[in-house]
Amino acid sequence: MQVIAACHVRPITQVRVWGRNRERADLLASRLRDDLPEVEILAEDDHQRSARNADILITATASRQPFLRGSWLSEGQHVTAIGADDADKRELDSGCYARADRVVIDSRVLNQQCGDLPPALKQLKIQPDELG
């Protein structure tokens, strides 16, 4: 749903899908092709290369280890991270937050307890009230 929404508000011509399970990534790519026939949809094997070449990154996983590294990001990239929704899940390493110009969260309470943000805040010495 995040990809479809992004395609409705941005002039996106290509989407690259990566997943830890290639079959599931291929399935998602196929579904997105049906929903977005005007957009080129590719399933990727290399998530680092995909991240480095993307203008917009959307993460929606159940990962328990960060798989997106701040060192891979470049100026101007947008990251929407929605998968780290409990205390054990992580998608972004703290370097992603260190590179960010702006961090916008949906819930101050939830984001102080769950996912990527608490370890990043602690490591980077950022106060929660500094977030948007």
QUIHUZI-V902270 format. One record per helix or strand of 3 or more residues. SS is the DSSP state (helix for helix, strand for strand). FROM is the first residue (numbers start at 0). LEN is the number of residues. If there is no record, write none. Layout:
ss = <SS | SS>
from = <FROM | FROM>
len = <LEN | LEN>
This chain:
ss = <helix | strand | helix | strand | helix | strand | helix | strand | helix | helix | helix | helix>
from = <1 | 13 | 21 | 39 | 46 | 55 | 69 | 77 | 93 | 107 | 114 | 127>
len = <8 | 4 | 14 | 4 | 7 | 4 | 3 | 4 | 6 | 6 | 10 | 3>
